Structures are given as C-alpha cells and as structure tokens.
Amino acid sequence: MVVPHTPRPLSTAQLAKILSEELGAPRYLYRSSDKREGYGHNVPSFPITLISHASIADITTFAGSKVLLRSAAEAGGGLFSMLPHPVEVTADKSGNYFYRVSFQVRDTMCYSEGASLDAIGESLGLPKVEMSETDYRDMGLVLSRDPVRYTAYAMRDCEIVYRYMELFCGVADVDLPPTAPAISAQYLREHITRECLGGDSAAFDAEFRGVVKIDAGLEPVDDGQAFVMGRRYESVSAYSRELSAFAADAYRGGLNGSFAIGWYPGVSYDHDIVGAYVLGLSAGFDPDHTRPFFRSFLDEDITLNDLGDLMTAPFVPGFGYVHFEFPRDVYLPSIGVKTDHGIVFPRTSEGTSGVPATLTEVVLALKLGATVHAERFDIAHTKPGDGMLLSAYASLTADRERAEATYGKGSPQERAAKLLNNSGYGKIAQAIDPKSRRDLRTLSMEEMDRSSVSSPVHAAMGTGVVRCIIVAAVNELKAAGYTVHSATTDGFITTAPLDVLEALPLYGMRDRLAKVRSILTDGRCSNVFVTKHVNDGLLNHTTRGNVAANPEGVLARNGLKGYRGGTREERAELIGRIVTRTAPLSYMANQWVSPADMLRHDEDFHVTLVERTSNPNFDFKREPDLSSMHGEMLTVAGSSVLVPTFETRPFDSLEQFYMHKDAAKGRQIVSEADYRAHDRRAKTGGRERYSEKDLVRFAVTAHRAGHVSISPLSKLRGSSRIAWINSFLPEGMSFSENDWKNAGRAARKATLPPPEVYMDTVARMGGTAEVVRVAC
C-alpha cells in the first residue's frame, strides 16, 4: 500500500518507478549523457498489469493517466488495454539509468458480467469492509483519523480483485486475456483444433469458419518508414461466401415479447431454457464449406418435402430471403423481422422486399401451416458427426459440473465456470451484425472486428434454434389451453408447470435437443427447461416489465431502478405506481462520466446523480385483442383499481406494427379506455407521409440490397459519395456516413417498403427500375 505524503496524486511515472524498484525490473544505461537519445530506444519492457474493479474510477486517479486511458477500450462496464502502454522513468539521481515498463489494464467487470465488487467479494467469502455514506464522501478524512480501518478497507478491495482474477486465470501475474469471453473463445478454438481437427491450427478457420488467411500486400508502419505484410480472410469457396453472407443477414438476437397483458392473480412459472445459447449452438450441424449446396431455391415455394429428414432439418445450416404468410389462427409466427424497435413477428411479410431467415425458422413455419416463398435460399451440405461446438461445450459443461461438485453451486469456482460456458456465444457472434465502439485514441466510432471464432453460420443457427424453441413451446402451450405471458430471449412466463413443458414435442425438435442435452451432461440429464421463479400473482405490462407479488417471484422492472430487495411491500408499491401512473415513472440514478468525455473535456472521474424516467407502456410488438379485454380488480394502497387485462395476436404486417407504435408516441396507455382510444388512432391515423430523406434512404438501401442498381453509388467512395447523395435532398436534410452504413444492415434491407414507394427516387438518382440479382 502506497500513501503519498502530499495531497497531489501519484503520477503514472512515479507508479512505474515504485513498482520497478519493488518488483526488480531491469535497469538500463542511457547511451549518452543526452537523455533524449535514449528515450524510446529498443530495449525490452517490463510488463505490469494493473488490475482493478471499475478501472475508469481507479486508473484515472493517477496524474498523467489520460494517456494510459487512450490505450484502453470498454467492455462489460470495465476497461481493458488494447495495446500495452510504455513508460520510461529515470532510475537514479544521476540520471544515467532508466526503467522501461509497459502497463496494461484489466478489469474484473470484464470477467463478471458487470457484477459489483461487493457481490464478487461475498462469492469469495471476502466481504468488503463496512464504510458509511459519510465515510465515502471523504475517504481522505478516514485515512487521517483511522488509518488502520482505511488500510483494512483498501487492502480487502485489492484482495477481492486479485483472488477473483487468480481464480479465473490460474495465476494473476501472467498476460491475462482481456475479458471472460476472450478466454472462452480461446478455449473453444483450442479444443476444436485439438479434438476435432487433429491439432491443425490452420484448419480451424477453413473447417469451422469457412475462411482462409491470405497475404494482402505490404502495409506501411512507423509513418511509412517500414512495411509489414498485411493479412486478410477470404472464403474457401463461392458456396461458403454466399452461405456466410446470407447467414449474416439472417442473424438476429433473442425473441423478446409480451403476449398476455394485465394482472393475473393465479400461479405462474418463469421457465428458462437450460443453457440456452450453449444448447442452440451445440444442436446445429457444421456446414461443409467446400461442397455445393444440398439445395438452392430461386423464386419458388419451399415445402416440407423439399427438406429431407425433418427430424434433423431444423438444425441444418440454411439461409436466404423469403416471403411468408401464416394462417390467421397461428398464435406466434416463427419468422421474425428486425426493426428499430427489436424483432417483430408479423403474420405476413407484406410490405417488405423479402425477410432474411434461417432454415430452423422456415421448417417451423411450414409445420405451423405457413406458405414460404424463397427469393433465394440455400441449404448447405453438412459434415458427419454431431458438430464441433457440441464437443467443445460438452467439455466446458463438464468443467462447470466438476466445479459445482467440488466447491458447491453458487461458489466462485462454479460461477466462473458458468460464465466461461455462456460467454463464448458473444465471441462467435462478434461483429456479425456490424457494431461500433469508440476508439479512445481518436475518440471516433469504429466498427468492431470479428473475433478469432466469429462465424455467421453458427451464430445465426444458434440464435435461430433458441428463438424457435420458444416459438414452438408457446404455440403448443396455447393449443393445450395454457396462458403464456411473456418471453425474454432464453425463457418465458406461463401457467404451465415444468412437467408439461418437458412433455412438449416442440414440433419435432425435442428429440435432437434432448440428445444434445444428454451429451452435454454425459448422460445425466436431457431436460430442456428449468424453473427459475414461481409467481403468486403477476403484473405483466410489457416485455421486460413483469412483477410478481410474492418475494420469490419474477421481478423485471423495465429499466426502473430501485426495489432491489424485492420485498412484498416493495413489489406492491411498484405495481401500484405502474397501474395508476399518469406519466413515465421517474427515478434517480448515478451516472458515471464516460472515458470519452474524460478525454474530450480533460475531466477527472466523477459520478453525477441524475433523474431518469422509465415508460411502462405496453410495447405493441403485438396487436391487443380488444375482444378479450376485461378489468381485473387490484387493491392499491387501500383502493381498488381495474387493470385492463387482455390477450394479443400478431400483426398482419409490419405496416400495422408501425401504425400502432406511432399512435402510442408521447402517451400513457394505462386504462381500458386508453387502449381503445389508441386502437382507433392506430387504425385511422396511419403513418406520416415519407420524407424526402426517407425516400432517398430507401433508394440507397435497395441499391445496397441488390434490388436496384444506382451506378454512382458503386463508383463513388467516402465523402464524395455522401455529397452526391445529399445533392438529392432539400436544404435542412442531410445523409451521413452512418446513414450509409445503416443502409447496408440486414434489418434495413428487410424492412424496405414496397418498390413503388421509392422507385421514382431511384429513377431520379439515375438508377434502373428492374430488379437486379447480385451474387453475394
């Protein structure tokens, strides 16, 4: 523990010198008396890793740390170094010797899904030392008045961080991977290479990802004074290129939606899919990237007879663009459409130019009675065996079960193994759907690169399987007379108990899923679901707004802070606020200054108490069924309130969905009268007329989707292209580089309006009116 004898903060240079002396770093002699000649010359750096919890609050307490901050990136609420940060300091008073160290930052928040240090300490049996709110406001005063208590507090925090990282990485004084998902990705790659590919590390990219690394020519470094050979990835075949492109378009996240809204006084259950994404990823078969497609559909209907073995077809890689129409009695369609408001599951694809879909969704759609017409759809040949990810995840699951058997469920070891098990999905799906993050060196937003295990095929298949498990279960439960209230990615709330769920055939998917679960657990368990909460009285008001009356029940607050204890009294107070509101609910929250703002405005770290709001309105991802609406009596603070309670149904089209979203803007929809007035507005008001920017955006998106050809958009680049697009917009409207990037996203391509809406604009921009097919 280092305590300065001055109120001035330690500098990173002082820290480097103290640690170099304490840890025995090598000293180097300057080559001449002119120190400037020695600075930065090529000697080995002594590596030092600074580990903390919430590093933005810790590393920035050092003077000069802004340069160190610029070398970091954010993940999971924490910071990690992108590259080591070198620091040179003189080693003696003569100035003839110096130390050269390189700092890198690691953060326990990147290994704990953002858990608090208090929670991590409790899991390790190392509780934080108690401090009062008064203490926290002036820790310097605690240090001066009670140095023993201050030291115990500070060193316990350090011990929690060190022991947790030691647990995660074996020892804490090695070159640590930056995040838990990075460790998981490394494990998956090494296991598959060793156990499935005979130890051939080069084979992983070709066999698993369908790409090979090739030379991309010399690239300048050090301001053009030297050159290195660049590398890039190319698909191993034309089939792999098209399959991966369609898979990237079909990749979507979880199914999140509410189906039965209002107050439900009886018993209900919150069930989860056991290890949802592990199960989804493990259930899929691996594509053979070198072979022609098993079947391609071009402007034709898809039928079940075209798909081979229907027991395995839902788990075979297949992707493309389709139009669909489900029967009116289907409760939950299986093909979702990405929108700016999340994934919506309409009854038809009306109003779109084709929706990207996985074979899993198509198979389930056909079994639900839908008609599916393919614009273009490809089904891959698969490799023999059960899949490379199944082998890797079986090994990870075994590690977790050993940790649970040895140290107990909920132990730090078991929780660490669980996190490694679940976090690999994020790396498999990294940058499949383009995402940006801020580069703290330049403060600009840059697109993330794909990881060493990124695979559009496996990511799209894994998430598609998980969505379809829920879709299948919801439809079968409704057919059996049960109520399903809400679904959120890996589970749902329903009146059906666990034994009913485990008996569901899941439209033919159950056998494969049970087999995979059995392999993952070495034959000990084949259950697909687990019960997380039992609710005795439930307010279900929107997708992530589910509040049970009993303390053991579900408590999803839709972003509203507070009510952490979840006592019966807290829940009753929260339910009362929701059902009697006249405006969005407000709450106070601590807002941490961002790393970017610290650098942009040269600010020190600080936390600001701000007022925020949460709107508990139903999200209208489905249409309220007003014929089922009735009032359920609920007692709130001694008064009786009628809570509108009703079923929902899928919208017939995306246009209907947008009409309902627009009609809800700026309003609180609480009572039955509010819902009926909303329905009238949605059905009579319609959407606002498209703006000129909308029409230009549609034209650009159609070009990027390959539906039309606008020649200048293919020839121009960068700012010249943006300036040309803006020449078609009136003063006061502008099209940005981000608009160009967004126009290439699958979600935008899938929600294009019918061509007649934007074809005049295409013609005005010099485009061709006929549909152009572009090879992916």
PyMOL commands that set and color helices and strands:
alter all, ss='L'
color gray80, all
select helices_A, chain A and resi 12-23+35-38+55-61+65-70+108-111+117-124+133-137+139-145+147-169+180-196+201-209+238-250+276-283+304-306+313-315+359-367+388-407+412-428+456-479+498-502+506-508+510-520+568-579+595-600+626-628+654-664+672-685+692-705+711-715+718-726+737-743+746-750+755-764
alter helices_A, ss='H'
color red, helices_A
select strands_A, chain A and resi 28-29+46-52+72-75+78-81+85-90+97-107+211-221+226-235+256-258+260-273+295-302+318-325+337-339+342-344+355-358+371-379+436-439+444-447+484-488+491-494+529-542+545-548+555-557+585-592+607-614+623-624+630-636+639-649
alter strands_A, ss='S'
color yellow, strands_A
deselect
rebuild
show_as cartoon
